[in-house]
């Protein structure tokens, strides 16, 4: 196994922060623990054996860290993602005939939160007949309302992009309200 890991490290040219190495964390921790216990087995501290003391100290450290992190769990659970916050903002204002468009990869989380809030699936299905459309563009992915519309396989000519109203921004998601293009 060591030969395989050595060969992989040599070929991969290691990057310490690459997820590729995550599978090696468990064997590395076991190896480190075995080394500490092996070194401690040669020590005697009074009537206690060092490996027993080392094991007890490890369990105690684990309990202390767990107890220290417990108070922060409710705060972490109550944190809201940008997608959830945007869905909560949009849901009360949605009407029949409305459509919500968002670009990849933000579409799936937004659809999830909208469906949890009881919004009908037809709202986020791209279609050429609509009364209003809420376009959610990600500044992180440098999306524009026109790009989101094109990515949704719709013709931007159907939309009054010049009259688009920027409703606001939550995190890296900007919301725009756009109406159909005026008939000529």
Backbone torsions as a table, in degrees:
resi	resn	phi	psi	omega
1	UNK	NA	-40.2	179.7
2	UNK	-61.4	-37.8	178.4
3	UNK	-63.0	-42.1	179.4
4	UNK	-63.6	-46.1	179.9
5	UNK	-63.7	-42.3	179.0
6	UNK	-61.9	-44.0	178.4
7	UNK	-62.9	-42.6	179.1
8	UNK	-62.5	-43.5	179.6
9	UNK	-63.5	-42.8	-179.6
10	UNK	-63.3	-44.2	-178.2
11	UNK	-73.2	-31.6	-173.8
12	UNK	-82.2	-20.5	-174.1
13	UNK	52.9	83.2	-164.3
14	UNK	-55.4	139.6	170.3
15	UNK	-118.1	117.9	-172.1
16	UNK	-61.8	-23.6	-175.3
17	UNK	-105.6	11.7	-179.2
18	UNK	-80.8	135.4	178.7
19	UNK	-65.0	-15.3	179.8
20	UNK	-56.1	-30.4	-175.0
21	UNK	-89.8	-0.5	-175.9
22	UNK	-58.9	-34.0	-179.1
23	UNK	-65.9	-18.6	179.9
24	UNK	-87.0	-6.6	-177.9
25	UNK	-63.6	-47.1	-178.6
26	UNK	-61.9	-50.4	177.9
27	UNK	-61.9	-35.8	179.6
28	UNK	-65.5	-40.8	179.0
29	UNK	-67.5	-40.1	176.6
30	UNK	-62.9	-42.2	179.5
31	UNK	-63.0	-43.8	179.0
32	UNK	-64.0	-43.4	179.2
33	UNK	-63.8	-40.5	178.6
34	UNK	-63.6	-38.7	177.7
35	UNK	-63.6	-45.2	177.9
36	UNK	-62.1	-45.1	-179.3
37	UNK	-66.6	-37.0	178.3
38	UNK	-64.8	-44.5	178.4
39	UNK	-65.8	-38.9	-178.6
40	UNK	-71.6	-23.8	-178.2
41	UNK	-66.8	-17.4	178.9
42	UNK	-88.3	-5.1	-179.4
43	UNK	-102.5	146.7	172.4
44	UNK	-128.7	126.8	179.8
45	UNK	-117.0	88.6	-178.3
46	UNK	67.3	-133.3	-178.6
47	UNK	-88.1	-5.7	178.7
48	UNK	-96.1	144.5	174.4
49	UNK	-87.5	141.5	-176.9
50	UNK	-59.5	-40.1	178.9
51	UNK	-60.8	-35.7	177.9
52	UNK	-66.7	-42.0	177.9
53	UNK	-64.6	-41.0	179.3
54	UNK	-64.3	-41.2	177.7
55	UNK	-64.8	-43.4	179.2
56	UNK	-63.8	-40.7	178.8
57	UNK	-64.8	-37.7	178.5
58	UNK	-64.9	-44.3	179.0
59	UNK	-64.7	-41.8	178.5
60	UNK	-62.3	-43.1	178.3
61	UNK	-62.5	-41.1	178.3
62	UNK	-62.1	-42.6	179.1
63	UNK	-66.0	-39.9	179.9
64	UNK	-65.2	-44.8	179.6
65	UNK	-63.9	-41.1	178.6
66	UNK	-63.3	-46.6	-179.8
67	UNK	-63.9	-35.9	-179.9
68	UNK	-71.2	-30.5	-177.6
69	UNK	-88.4	-15.6	-179.0
70	UNK	-57.8	-43.4	-179.3
71	UNK	-62.5	-23.9	-177.7
72	UNK	-85.9	-8.0	-176.9
73	UNK	-63.3	-48.2	179.5
74	UNK	-58.2	-37.5	178.8
75	UNK	-64.5	-41.6	179.4
76	UNK	-67.2	-37.3	179.5
77	UNK	-69.8	-30.0	-177.1
78	UNK	-83.3	-11.1	178.2
79	UNK	-63.3	139.3	-175.9
80	UNK	-111.3	136.9	177.1
81	UNK	-75.9	164.8	176.4
82	UNK	-58.1	-38.7	-177.5
83	UNK	-67.5	-43.6	179.5
84	UNK	-64.7	-43.1	179.2
85	UNK	-62.6	-40.8	179.6
86	UNK	-66.9	-40.8	178.5
87	UNK	-63.0	-40.6	179.2
88	UNK	-65.8	-36.7	177.5
89	UNK	-68.8	-40.2	-175.8
90	UNK	-75.7	-39.5	-168.9
91	UNK	-52.1	-47.1	-177.7
92	UNK	-65.4	-27.7	-176.2
93	UNK	-91.3	-3.3	-178.1
94	UNK	-74.6	137.5	-179.5
95	UNK	-125.4	171.0	174.8
96	UNK	-61.2	137.4	-179.9
97	UNK	91.5	-6.8	178.4
98	UNK	-79.7	157.5	178.2
99	UNK	-138.5	144.1	176.5
100	UNK	-118.6	122.0	178.3
101	UNK	-117.2	135.1	173.9
102	UNK	-145.2	150.9	-176.1
103	UNK	-86.1	164.8	176.2
104	UNK	-69.9	140.3	5.5
105	UNK	-97.5	14.8	-176.3
106	UNK	-82.3	-10.4	-174.0
107	UNK	-65.1	-47.8	-174.9
108	UNK	-62.7	-48.5	178.1
109	UNK	-61.3	-38.4	-179.9
110	UNK	-66.3	-44.1	177.8
111	UNK	-59.2	-40.2	179.8
112	UNK	-60.4	-50.2	-177.2
113	UNK	-68.9	-36.3	176.4
114	UNK	-65.0	-41.0	179.3
115	UNK	-67.7	-33.6	175.5
116	UNK	-64.4	-28.4	179.2
117	UNK	-87.5	2.8	175.7
118	UNK	87.0	16.0	178.8
119	UNK	-78.2	136.0	-178.3
120	UNK	-64.7	145.0	-178.6
121	UNK	-59.9	-28.2	-176.8
122	UNK	-65.6	-19.5	-178.2
123	UNK	-64.2	-36.7	-177.2
124	UNK	-103.9	16.8	173.8
125	UNK	-94.6	122.2	-177.9
126	UNK	-65.5	128.6	-179.6
127	UNK	-151.0	151.9	-177.4
128	UNK	-78.4	-15.5	179.6
129	UNK	-103.1	115.4	-178.0
130	UNK	-155.0	160.7	176.0
131	UNK	-99.6	-40.7	176.0
132	UNK	-144.0	153.7	175.3
133	UNK	-133.7	134.0	173.5
134	UNK	-99.9	114.5	-179.9
135	UNK	-103.1	124.2	179.9
136	UNK	-108.6	112.8	-177.0
137	UNK	-110.0	138.4	-179.3
138	UNK	-93.2	121.6	176.1
139	UNK	-72.0	-25.2	178.8
140	UNK	-63.3	-39.0	179.2
141	UNK	-98.5	13.6	178.0
142	UNK	53.0	44.9	179.2
143	UNK	-87.7	149.2	173.9
144	UNK	-119.9	162.0	177.1
145	UNK	-55.9	-40.6	-179.7
146	UNK	-63.7	-40.9	179.4
147	UNK	-65.3	-41.3	178.1
148	UNK	-62.2	-41.0	179.0
149	UNK	-64.1	-44.9	178.4
150	UNK	-63.7	-41.4	178.8
151	UNK	-64.0	-24.4	178.2
152	UNK	-86.0	8.5	177.7
153	UNK	64.5	34.6	176.2
154	UNK	-116.4	154.4	179.8
155	UNK	-83.2	121.0	179.0
156	UNK	-59.1	-19.5	179.0
157	UNK	-66.3	-19.1	177.9
158	UNK	-74.8	-10.5	-172.2
159	UNK	-115.8	144.9	175.5
160	UNK	-86.9	78.4	-175.9
161	UNK	-68.5	-27.4	179.2
162	UNK	-70.5	-26.7	179.1
163	UNK	-96.9	14.2	-179.4
164	UNK	-62.7	134.6	179.4
165	UNK	-107.8	124.3	176.5
166	UNK	-79.7	116.0	-176.7
167	UNK	-82.9	-30.0	-178.8
168	UNK	157.7	-175.4	-177.1
169	UNK	-141.0	133.1	173.6
170	UNK	-124.0	114.0	-176.3
171	UNK	63.8	-121.4	179.9
172	UNK	-104.7	14.7	-179.0
173	UNK	-109.8	121.7	176.1
174	UNK	-101.4	136.6	-179.9
175	UNK	-108.1	134.7	178.0
176	UNK	-125.8	142.7	173.1
177	UNK	-107.1	123.6	-177.0
178	UNK	-130.2	138.3	177.8
179	UNK	-102.5	167.5	176.5
180	UNK	-63.6	152.2	177.6
181	UNK	-64.9	142.5	179.3
182	UNK	-62.2	143.1	178.6
183	UNK	-71.2	142.8	-178.9
184	UNK	-102.6	NA	NA
